[in-house]
Amino acid sequence: MHFDLTTFQEPMKRVYDLAGALKRKPDYVKAVQEMTLNTSKPFLGLKGTHGLWGSDQWWESIRSGRLTVKTVTGVILEIVFSGQDARWGDQTNSFNLKLEDGSVVLESIYTHEKTDRKLFRPGAKVVIAYVLDELKKQPSQGGGVNYSESVLEMLVSKQLHD
């Protein structure tokens, strides 16, 4: 999946796409697929209803709309460090994103190139596409469907917003 960058009213840069990332990590793809196929762990991993994660069938399920793609758009309020892992100096890995409806969510920074991390700054617009894939463990606490959300693409504006 790729956003048509010409549809945006401002210059955006695609800093991450899952297809590119998976080409670099075939062992990771294999591990996720093995967890899906592992019947001795009925509550861990993905269901695999629309193909094994990262497979040709899975990508076709995304293109055809059998797997839902959710898109969020917003403006970065602040850059933060999230998690308990050690970090060096002022290293950051996440940002607070103000969505179009006014709510604020914490998102992780995804890039292929370290130099693109500088694009993540307060006032930058971000577009993130997620694919929703059913987990084995069902239903969710609220009685709905439990999904894994995998980032398909992340785009960042080259200019800042108020």
Secondary structure, 3 states (H helix, E strand, C coil): CCCCHHHCCCCEEEEEEHHHHHHHCHHHHHHHHHHHHCCCCCCCCECCCCCCCCCHHHHHHHHHCCCEEEEEEEEEEEEECCCCCCCCCCCCCEEEEEECCCCEEEEECCCCCHHHHHHCCCCEEEEEEEEEEEECCCCCCCCCCCEEEEEEEEEEEEEECC
